[in-house]
Amino acid sequence: MSCYYVTLYMTDRVFGGHEEGGWWYDCGYPVMDSLNRCFQSEDDAYDYRDSDEVQAILSQLNEGRPDINSVVCEGVYKVFIEDHFPAEYPTERPYYC
């Protein structure tokens, strides 16, 4: 039986290094929250994520938070749909090649 996880994440942009004028990467970790759900249908998962209820909660959580591209950002909440159990990302710190 497959499951589509709808999960609240705290996401941020992290400085990766000074190479090529500086580079950044995205990171995030799942947040335990009552809006997190598992659906058997991918369509149901998207309908739930896009619902007015979930979008209102997301808007409230991010109220007053600077944009993720701002140097003063301390993270923003996002809701992801995944076909695997929610997990922190990236699993390993990326390196400039």
N, C-alpha and C positions, 0 to 999 in steps of 0.2 A: 504494500500500500504506500503510495507516494504522498508526500506532504509538502505544501508550499507555505513556508514560514513568512509571516508578515511581522517584522521586528523593528523596534525603535533602536536606533544607533546614535551614539554621540560620535560625531565626525570632526576631523580637524585637518589642517594642512601643516606639515612638518618640514622644516628646513633640512634638505638632504646633504648639501655641501656647496662649496664655493666654485666648483668646476663650471666652466662656460658661463660665468657671470652669476652663478647661483641656481640651484634647482630645488624643487619642493616635491613632496609626495603626499598623497591622501592616506589617512589612517582612520580607524574607527573601532568601536567596541559596542557590543549589544548591551542595552540597558534593560534591566528587569522593569517591566511596566504592564499595567493591566490591559493596554491596547494590543499587546503581542498576541498573535493567534496563529493557528495552523489550519490550512484548508486543503481539502482533497482536490479541489478544482483550481487551476491557475486563474481562470476568469473570476471566480469568487474572491480569490486573494486580491486581485487588482481592483475589483469593485469595492471591497472593504477598505483597501489603502486609499482609494480615491474618494471615499465617502466624506460627506460634510463633517461628520463626527470626528473622524481621524484627522482631517485637515485642520479643523478648529483646534484640536489638542496640539497638533504640531505647531500651528501658528502661535498659540499661547506659550508653548515651551520656548520658542525662539524669539519671543518679543523682547526687544532691547539688545539682542545679541548682534555684534558686528558681523558683517559678511565674512565668509570663510577666507576670502582673499585679503582681508585686512590684517595687518601685523598685530593689532590688538585683539584679534579674535581668540577666544578661549574654547572654540568649538561650537557647532550647531547640531541640532537634532535632525535626523533624516529617517524616513521609514523605507526599508528595503524589503523586497520579495525575493526569497531564495529557495532553491530546491534542496538545500542541505541545512543541517542544524546551524543556527547562527553562531558566528565565531569572530573573534578579533581579527582585523586585517591591517596591514599585510602580516603574514605569518613570519616573515623574515624581513629585516630592514633592507630596502633596496640600496644598491650601490651604483654610482655613476660608471658607465663603461666607456 
